[in-house]
Amino acid sequence: MRRVLSGLLALSAAQAGPALVHTERAFEFTANASMAVVAPLFGADRERVWAEGWSPRFVWPSAPQDREGMVFTVDHDGRTGYWINTAFDLRAGRIQYVYVVPERLVTRISLTLTPQVENTHVQVTYERTALSPDANAQVETLAASDAAAGPEWGKAVNGYLASAGDMAAGPPGR
């Protein structure tokens, strides 16, 4: 019996292969507008107005609409990423996405927005998990980029807010 158990444990360990990388990185910035204006900018459709190159292709709803449960695809260096919004509570300042790039990685992005008089504090947390040992280095590289993204996001969001003025709260300018 011991030999059988030892054999099963050895087989299980061999099948598990090398450890897969999991990372968690966060950044924050201040957006120069009220939460009512800033929060909608983190919907997949509205993000187009400030995030250069962001081009989601909506699966559901078929017409782009920022809402909880939206499903869309995004190109990730020639691979399709399948995204779903798992939380879209603008009043509470809670937005979350999960996406999968098959055979590469899974990512969860959580945004927490907090009103500050005339501004909004934005905290973004990226959790990434490699799905294969070949993706470990990519996950580590992305994590380093995630940790440093605060200034870039802040500049892009605040640049849009400054240029849009009162129009910032309106529908996307597609």
C-alpha positions as CSV (number, residue, x, y, z in Angstrom):
1,M,0.0,0.0,0.0
2,R,2.8,2.4,0.8
3,R,4.4,1.8,-2.6
4,V,1.1,2.6,-4.3
5,L,0.7,5.8,-2.3
6,S,4.3,6.8,-2.9
7,G,3.8,6.1,-6.7
8,L,0.7,8.2,-6.8
9,L,2.3,11.1,-5.0
10,A,5.3,10.9,-7.3
11,L,3.0,10.8,-10.4
12,S,1.0,13.7,-9.0
13,A,4.1,15.8,-8.4
14,A,5.4,15.0,-11.9
15,Q,2.1,16.1,-13.5
16,A,2.1,19.3,-11.5
17,G,5.3,20.4,-13.2
18,P,7.1,23.7,-12.4
19,A,5.4,26.2,-10.1
20,L,3.2,28.8,-11.8
21,V,3.8,32.4,-11.0
22,H,1.1,34.5,-9.2
23,T,1.6,38.3,-8.7
24,E,-0.3,41.1,-7.1
25,R,0.6,44.7,-7.7
26,A,-1.2,47.9,-7.0
27,F,-0.9,51.6,-7.8
28,E,-2.9,54.7,-7.1
29,F,-3.4,58.2,-8.4
30,T,-5.7,61.2,-7.9
31,A,-8.1,62.0,-10.7
32,N,-8.9,65.7,-10.9
33,A,-12.7,65.5,-10.9
34,S,-15.6,64.2,-8.8
35,M,-16.3,60.5,-8.5
36,A,-19.5,61.0,-10.5
37,V,-17.4,62.1,-13.5
38,V,-14.4,59.8,-13.0
39,A,-16.0,56.4,-12.2
40,P,-17.7,56.0,-15.6
41,L,-14.3,56.4,-17.3
42,F,-13.3,52.9,-16.1
43,G,-16.0,51.2,-18.1
44,A,-14.7,49.2,-21.0
45,D,-16.4,51.5,-23.5
46,R,-15.7,54.8,-21.8
47,E,-12.1,53.9,-21.3
48,R,-11.6,54.5,-25.0
49,V,-11.7,58.3,-24.5
50,W,-8.5,58.4,-22.4
51,A,-6.6,55.1,-22.9
52,E,-4.7,55.3,-26.2
53,G,-5.0,52.1,-28.2
54,W,-7.7,50.6,-26.0
55,S,-10.1,48.8,-28.4
56,P,-12.4,46.3,-26.8
57,R,-14.7,44.2,-29.1
58,F,-18.0,43.7,-27.3
59,V,-19.6,40.2,-27.2
60,W,-22.4,41.1,-24.7
61,P,-24.1,43.4,-24.9
62,S,-23.5,43.5,-28.6
63,A,-23.7,47.3,-28.7
64,P,-21.0,48.7,-26.4
65,Q,-22.5,49.4,-23.1
66,D,-20.7,49.7,-19.7
67,R,-22.5,47.5,-17.2
68,E,-21.8,44.7,-14.8
69,G,-21.5,41.4,-16.7
70,M,-20.3,42.9,-20.0
71,V,-18.2,40.5,-22.0
72,F,-15.6,41.6,-24.6
73,T,-12.4,40.6,-26.2
74,V,-9.1,42.5,-26.5
75,D,-5.9,41.7,-28.5
76,H,-3.0,40.9,-26.2
77,D,0.1,40.8,-28.4
78,G,-1.6,38.7,-31.1
79,R,-3.6,36.5,-28.7
80,T,-7.2,37.1,-27.8
81,G,-8.0,37.9,-24.2
82,Y,-11.6,37.1,-23.0
83,W,-12.8,39.8,-20.5
84,I,-15.8,39.9,-18.2
85,N,-16.8,42.7,-15.9
86,T,-17.5,41.2,-12.5
87,A,-18.4,44.4,-10.6
88,F,-19.6,47.8,-11.9
89,D,-20.9,49.7,-9.0
90,L,-20.1,53.4,-9.8
91,R,-21.8,54.8,-6.8
92,A,-19.7,52.6,-4.4
93,G,-16.6,53.2,-6.5
94,R,-16.0,49.5,-7.1
95,I,-15.2,48.2,-10.6
96,Q,-13.6,44.8,-11.4
97,Y,-12.6,42.8,-14.5
98,V,-11.3,39.3,-15.0
99,Y,-9.7,38.2,-18.2
100,V,-8.2,35.1,-19.6
101,V,-5.6,34.7,-22.3
102,P,-6.0,30.9,-23.0
103,E,-2.9,28.8,-22.1
104,R,-1.1,32.0,-21.0
105,L,-2.6,33.9,-18.0
106,V,-5.5,34.9,-15.9
107,T,-5.8,38.5,-14.7
108,R,-8.1,40.2,-12.2
109,I,-8.2,44.0,-12.1
110,S,-9.9,45.7,-9.2
111,L,-10.5,49.4,-9.0
112,T,-11.5,51.2,-5.8
113,L,-12.5,54.9,-6.1
114,T,-12.8,57.2,-3.1
115,P,-14.3,60.7,-3.3
116,Q,-12.0,63.5,-2.0
117,V,-13.7,66.9,-2.0
118,E,-13.4,67.9,-5.7
119,N,-11.1,64.9,-6.7
120,T,-11.2,61.1,-6.7
121,H,-8.6,58.8,-5.3
122,V,-8.1,55.8,-7.6
123,Q,-6.5,52.5,-6.5
124,V,-5.9,49.8,-9.1
125,T,-4.8,46.3,-8.2
126,Y,-3.7,43.7,-10.7
127,E,-3.6,40.0,-9.8
128,R,-2.0,37.8,-12.4
129,T,-1.6,34.0,-12.6
130,A,0.4,32.1,-15.2
131,L,-1.5,29.2,-16.8
132,S,1.7,27.5,-18.0
133,P,5.4,27.6,-17.1
134,D,6.1,29.3,-20.4
135,A,4.0,32.3,-19.2
136,N,5.8,32.8,-15.9
137,A,8.3,35.4,-17.3
138,Q,5.4,37.3,-19.0
139,V,3.5,37.4,-15.7
140,E,6.6,38.8,-13.9
141,T,7.2,41.4,-16.7
142,L,3.5,42.5,-16.6
143,A,3.6,42.7,-12.8
144,A,6.6,45.1,-12.9
145,S,4.7,47.2,-15.5
146,D,1.6,47.1,-13.3
147,A,3.4,48.4,-10.3
148,A,4.7,51.5,-12.2
149,A,1.5,52.3,-14.1
150,G,0.1,54.9,-11.7
151,P,1.7,58.0,-13.2
152,E,0.8,56.9,-16.8
153,W,-2.9,56.3,-15.9
154,G,-3.1,59.5,-13.9
155,K,-1.6,61.6,-16.7
156,A,-4.0,60.0,-19.3
157,V,-7.1,60.3,-17.2
158,N,-6.3,63.9,-16.0
159,G,-5.3,64.9,-19.5
160,Y,-8.7,63.7,-20.8
161,L,-10.5,65.5,-18.0
162,A,-8.7,68.8,-18.6
163,S,-9.4,68.7,-22.4
164,A,-13.0,67.5,-22.1
165,G,-14.1,70.0,-19.4
166,D,-17.8,69.7,-18.8
167,M,-18.1,67.1,-21.6
168,A,-16.2,64.6,-19.5
169,A,-19.4,63.3,-17.9
170,G,-21.1,62.7,-21.3
171,P,-21.3,59.7,-23.6
172,P,-18.1,58.4,-25.3
173,G,-16.9,60.3,-28.3
174,R,-16.7,57.4,-30.7
